[in-house]
Amino acid sequence: MDLVVYAVPFFILAMLAELAYGRAVHRNTYRLNDSVSSLFLGVLSQARRFVTLGVGGYVYYLITEYFSLPLMDAHHWFTWVLATVLYDFCYYWLHRLGHERTILWAAHVAHHQSEDYNLTTALRQTSTGFLLGWIFYIPMYLLGIPAEVVVTVGAINLIYQFWVHTQHVPKLGWYEWIFVTPSNHRVHHAQNDIYVDRNYGGLFILWDRLFGTFQEERDEEPPVYGILGPLKSWNPVKALTHIYVDMARDSWHTARWRDKLRVWVARTGWRPADVAAKFPREKTGLADFEKYDPRVPVMVSVYGFFQLVAVIALLTFMQYTELSYAGGVALWGMLLATTVITALWLEGRPAEDLMKWELLRLVGFGIVLAVGWRGDLPGVAAALYSVANLACLPWLRSYSQGSGPVPAHQGLSSP
């Protein structure tokens, strides 16, 4: 059973509680632009299943059918205990190699791009992990663990990881020795030299202690969150693809055929010598690090939040409605277009450059609405959304011409 869908209301309430608590104790860890960016990536990650084919699922089926040990009893407690421990062990190696090999880092990097650390960071998930991630769970199917058990313990593992993405929970004594906690996971998200590539466990921190990748959070070394080569963008497409693009460019430009292939399987950070010399990449040290925080008018932030609510509502509709494959792809396209264009507004791009894309997006939405009117779309809600967007566009255009409000930091930022 995939429990993640049922956990969403809890996620929302927990984020609101963390925001309220942070503001109450004058230690707010939220910025609207960063949080919207993280949640956009979470929405796209959940919507990915409407456009991708289940290659991994088919491989699991073949293994279960022809190669696995006899299936274990899904009603026996031992099956669940073994599955829980083994799933986290497999996750540890997927997560670790996701940091140590560029092709896997390309999928995982989106989760680490946030320069804040709060519960929205937990939902900042990749949309490309399905390409190779499934390989690491093959041992579970070979041992005969039923698919429904694997899916359920996987969902429990993911849900558990949600709560550790907070700065408000201190160290937890003996619990720190066995389980992943907010303290040791803060280390994992930090870009400080001492913390980089540490603490990979999802549920148990024991694997890190056993395999030498554990690092305790130090009071004298506060974590600085984000990645060493900052993205400096809220664009979800760039967030999901920039490492793949870098690899493709390096593979194209290097002269040696061996290096053209090695780029795709090399350790993270490795580049062909000729390409590194010709196209160096600057990485900012912590002494010069500044959070990416473009200043935009308050109403642009409001518009960004409005679009976040809209895409969450559309995703919810998609998950609880019987859609054709074409309908799912069309609505996924609208989610993608909405998140990308909204991200550009939050980056402070000139309105005259974005108006045409907004209008094109609404035309596309109108076409999808017209085609799906007979059942695939709730017509009234979609029409009201379109009207609301059209009402916002004149003001959004005016702000870049100097008639909008004075630019200010995002509404959830600390003063």
C-alpha positions, 0 to 999 in steps of 0.5 A, a space after each residue: 500500500 502506498 501510504 504517502 498519499 494518505 500522509 499528505 494532510 499530515 504533511 500540510 499540518 506539520 508544515 503550518 505548525 513548524 512555520 507558526 512555531 518558528 515565527 513564535 520563537 523568532 526563528 523562522 526557517 521559511 522563505 516563500 520562494 524557496 518553499 514554493 520551489 521545493 513544493 513544486 518539485 514535490 508536486 511534479 515528483 508525484 505527478 511523474 507516474 502519469 507520464 512514465 512507464 513502469 520499467 522497474 515494476 515490470 522487472 520486479 514482476 519478472 524476478 518474482 515470477 521466474 527467479 525469486 525464492 518462494 514468496 514469504 507470508 505477507 501476514 507474518 511479522 517476520 516478513 515485515 521486520 525483514 522487509 523494513 530492515 532490508 529496504 533501509 539497507 538498500 536505500 542506504 546504498 542507493 542514497 550513498 551512491 547517489 552522492 558518489 556517482 554523477 549519474 545517480 547524483 543527477 537524479 538526487 541533487 534536486 533534494 539538496 538544492 534548497 538553501 533552507 532546511 524545513 519540512 518543505 525540503 523533505 518534499 523536494 523530490 526528484 522526478 528522474 529517480 525512476 530511471 535507475 533507482 529501482 535497481 537497488 531494491 532487486 535483492 528484496 524481490 529475489 528473496 521473495 518479499 511480496 511486492 505489496 510489502 515492499 511498497 508499504 515499507 518503502 512508503 513508511 520509510 519515506 514518511 519517516 524521513 519527513 519529520 527529520 527535515 527540521 531545525 527545531 528539534 535538538 539531539 535526542 540522546 540514545 535515539 541518535 545512535 540507532 535511528 535517523 534524527 533531525 540532528 544527523 540529517 541536518 548534517 547530511 544536507 549541509 555543504 560544510 566540508 566536514 559534513 559533505 557526503 555523510 549520514 545516508 540512512 533513511 530510517 536507521 543511522 546504524 548503516 552509517 556507523 557500520 560503514 564509516 559514513 557517520 558524522 555527528 552535528 557539531 555545535 561549533 560548526 552550524 550546517 550551511 545548507 545547499 549544494 556546492 555549485 548553487 543552482 541560483 534558480 527556482 526553475 524546476 526543469 533546471 533543478 531536475 536536469 542541470 547535472 544531466 546537461 552538464 554531463 552531456 556537455 562534458 561528454 560532447 566536448 571532451 576529445 577522448 572517446 574513453 572520457 566521453 563514456 566515463 563521464 556517465 559512470 565516474 565519481 561525482 565531481 570528476 571531469 575530463 581534464 581537457 574539458 575542465 581546463 577549457 570550461 572551468 566551473 567555479 564553486 563558491 566557498 562558504 566564506 562567500 556563500 549567500 542564499 539565492 533570494 531575488 527580490 520581487 514585489 509582495 503581490 508576485 509572491 502572493 501570485 506564486 502562492 496562489 499557483 502553488 495551491 492551484 497545482 496541488 489542487 490539480 494534482 489531487 484531482 489527478 490522483 483521485 480521478 480515472 484519467 486516460 494516459 493522454 489526459 494524464 500527460 496533458 494535465 502533467 504538461 499543465 503542471 509543468 508549465 505552471 510551475 516553470 512560469 511561476 518560478 520565473 516570476 519569483 526570480 524577478 524576470 521582466 513581466 514583458 518577457 513572461 506575459 506571452 508565456 502566461 498567455 500561451 499557458 492559459 491557451 493550452 489550459 483552455 484547449 485541455 479544458 475543452 477536450 476534457 470537458 466531458 469527464 476528465 476535468 471539473 469544468 467550473 473549477 478550471 474555468 474559475 482558475 482561468 478567470 483568476 489568472 487572467 485577472 492577475 495578468 494586468 497587474 503582473 505586467 504593470 509591476 515591471 513598468 514601475 507601477 507595482 509595489 516596492 520590491 520586498 523580500 518574500 512574505 515568509 522570510 525572517 526580518 
